Amino acid sequence: KKSLVNRLRSVEGHIRGIERMVEEDAYCMDILKQIKAVQQALERVSALTLENHLNTCVTTAIRSDDDGEKARVVTEIMDVFKATGKL
């Protein structure tokens, strides 16, 4: 949790930096590079969050005797990936 919060705070700082760059009419390619760095940082936060979810919530649901719960977590994950266009 602490690692994710730290990463998000770093992203927040980068976004403020990009905002300043835009306000100061920085070179467009420099702004785009910073935006790409933020996107990659958020992808890493997403991957770590998914890994945590798989290792905790999903593992618990799969081990349970409740078939409905098993189906729910699989559907939940699939829905997230469909919504993001990753499937």
Residue frames as qw, qx, qy, qz and C-alpha x, y, z in Angstrom:
[[0.000, 0.888, 0.460, 0.000, 0.00, 0.00, 0.00],
 [0.306, -0.804, 0.087, 0.502, 2.74, 2.45, 0.96],
 [0.425, -0.146, 0.592, 0.669, 4.62, 1.75, -2.25],
 [0.223, 0.595, 0.665, 0.392, 1.52, 2.45, -4.34],
 [0.133, -0.934, -0.279, 0.181, 0.80, 5.68, -2.47],
 [0.395, -0.608, 0.304, 0.618, 4.40, 6.82, -3.00],
 [0.371, 0.146, 0.672, 0.625, 4.17, 6.04, -6.71],
 [0.090, 0.784, 0.578, 0.207, 0.91, 7.96, -6.99],
 [0.251, -0.883, -0.067, 0.391, 2.41, 10.95, -5.21],
 [0.418, -0.318, 0.499, 0.689, 5.29, 10.87, -7.67],
 [0.257, 0.469, 0.694, 0.482, 2.82, 10.82, -10.56],
 [0.084, -0.905, -0.401, 0.112, 0.99, 13.73, -8.98],
 [0.341, -0.710, 0.190, 0.586, 4.24, 15.71, -8.86],
 [0.372, -0.003, 0.649, 0.664, 4.98, 14.90, -12.47],
 [0.147, 0.702, 0.645, 0.265, 1.53, 16.08, -13.51],
 [0.174, -0.915, -0.152, 0.330, 2.04, 19.37, -11.69],
 [0.395, -0.449, 0.445, 0.666, 5.34, 19.67, -13.55],
 [0.305, 0.338, 0.712, 0.534, 3.61, 19.08, -16.87],
 [0.004, 0.880, 0.474, -0.032, 1.04, 21.70, -15.98],
 [0.277, -0.791, 0.126, 0.530, 3.85, 24.20, -15.34],
 [0.406, -0.118, 0.629, 0.653, 5.47, 23.24, -18.64],
 [0.211, 0.629, 0.668, 0.337, 2.21, 23.93, -20.49],
 [0.131, -0.930, -0.267, 0.214, 1.74, 27.25, -18.69],
 [0.317, -0.714, 0.324, 0.533, 5.32, 28.24, -19.57],
 [0.683, 0.672, -0.115, -0.262, 4.93, 27.22, -23.23],
 [0.485, -0.469, 0.704, 0.221, 7.61, 24.52, -23.01],
 [0.259, 0.351, -0.737, -0.516, 8.61, 22.64, -26.13],
 [0.826, 0.000, -0.073, -0.559, 5.78, 20.29, -27.16],
 [0.778, 0.207, -0.592, 0.035, 8.00, 17.24, -27.48],
 [0.149, 0.272, -0.712, 0.630, 9.32, 17.77, -23.94],
 [0.575, -0.110, 0.309, -0.750, 5.74, 17.89, -22.68],
 [0.870, 0.134, -0.307, -0.360, 4.85, 14.74, -24.61],
 [0.535, 0.282, -0.740, 0.296, 7.85, 12.92, -23.13],
 [0.141, -0.190, 0.643, -0.729, 6.70, 13.82, -19.63],
 [0.750, 0.010, 0.054, -0.659, 3.15, 12.71, -20.39],
 [0.803, 0.209, -0.548, -0.108, 4.48, 9.37, -21.64],
 [0.270, 0.269, -0.764, 0.521, 6.49, 8.97, -18.43],
 [0.450, -0.105, 0.443, -0.769, 3.34, 9.58, -16.35],
 [0.839, 0.119, -0.218, -0.484, 1.39, 7.07, -18.43],
 [0.658, 0.245, -0.696, 0.150, 4.09, 4.45, -17.87],
 [0.005, -0.225, 0.695, -0.683, 4.14, 5.18, -14.15],
 [0.652, -0.021, 0.230, -0.722, 0.37, 4.75, -13.97],
 [0.824, 0.191, -0.473, -0.245, 0.64, 1.47, -15.90],
 [0.398, 0.241, -0.783, 0.412, 3.08, 0.26, -13.25],
 [0.334, -0.114, 0.526, -0.774, 0.68, 1.30, -10.47],
 [0.798, 0.102, -0.119, -0.582, -2.07, -0.56, -12.32],
 [0.715, 0.239, -0.658, 0.004, 0.06, -3.70, -12.67],
 [0.156, 0.202, -0.766, 0.590, 1.00, -3.68, -8.99],
 [0.531, -0.039, 0.326, -0.781, -2.63, -3.16, -7.98],
 [0.838, 0.154, -0.331, -0.405, -3.73, -6.04, -10.20],
 [0.529, 0.255, -0.770, 0.250, -0.99, -8.26, -8.79],
 [0.138, -0.145, 0.662, -0.722, -2.12, -7.46, -5.25],
 [0.703, 0.052, 0.075, -0.705, -5.75, -8.13, -6.16],
 [0.788, 0.209, -0.545, -0.195, -4.86, -11.50, -7.70],
 [0.414, 0.219, -0.774, 0.425, -2.79, -12.49, -4.66],
 [0.157, 0.008, 0.631, -0.759, -5.47, -11.51, -2.16],
 [0.588, 0.222, 0.234, -0.742, -9.09, -11.08, -3.22],
 [0.720, 0.327, -0.446, -0.419, -9.02, -13.41, -6.22],
 [0.329, 0.245, -0.892, 0.189, -7.06, -16.13, -4.44],
 [0.278, 0.031, 0.700, -0.657, -9.53, -16.05, -1.55],
 [0.682, 0.282, 0.052, -0.673, -12.50, -16.23, -3.91],
 [0.631, 0.348, -0.646, -0.252, -11.06, -19.09, -5.96],
 [0.204, 0.169, -0.903, 0.338, -10.33, -21.10, -2.82],
 [0.467, 0.001, 0.457, -0.757, -13.84, -20.61, -1.49],
 [0.273, 0.220, 0.936, 0.032, -16.65, -23.10, -1.95],
 [0.347, 0.686, 0.358, -0.529, -18.90, -20.39, -3.35],
 [0.544, 0.272, 0.593, 0.527, -19.09, -20.88, -7.12],
 [0.148, 0.916, 0.347, 0.134, -20.89, -17.56, -7.47],
 [0.327, -0.877, 0.188, 0.298, -17.99, -15.74, -5.83],
 [0.600, -0.179, 0.572, 0.530, -15.51, -17.49, -8.12],
 [0.406, 0.586, 0.562, 0.419, -17.49, -16.44, -11.18],
 [0.061, -0.974, -0.206, 0.073, -17.88, -12.90, -9.85],
 [0.400, -0.725, 0.318, 0.462, -14.14, -12.25, -9.50],
 [0.520, 0.064, 0.640, 0.562, -13.39, -13.66, -12.95],
 [0.238, 0.777, 0.516, 0.272, -16.14, -11.53, -14.50],
 [0.234, -0.935, -0.053, 0.260, -14.92, -8.49, -12.59],
 [0.464, -0.471, 0.471, 0.584, -11.38, -8.86, -13.96],
 [0.427, 0.331, 0.676, 0.500, -12.62, -9.51, -17.49],
 [0.095, 0.902, 0.418, 0.043, -14.86, -6.43, -17.35],
 [0.288, -0.834, 0.160, 0.443, -11.93, -4.20, -16.36],
 [0.430, -0.241, 0.624, 0.606, -9.79, -5.48, -19.23],
 [0.321, 0.572, 0.672, 0.343, -12.66, -5.17, -21.73],
 [0.034, -0.949, -0.275, 0.151, -13.36, -1.60, -20.59],
 [0.284, -0.766, 0.325, 0.477, -9.73, -0.61, -21.09],
 [0.676, 0.662, -0.217, -0.240, -9.51, -2.22, -24.51],
 [0.167, -0.598, 0.784, 0.018, -6.87, -4.68, -23.34],
 [0.529, 0.072, 0.845, -0.025, -8.91, -7.66, -24.60]]
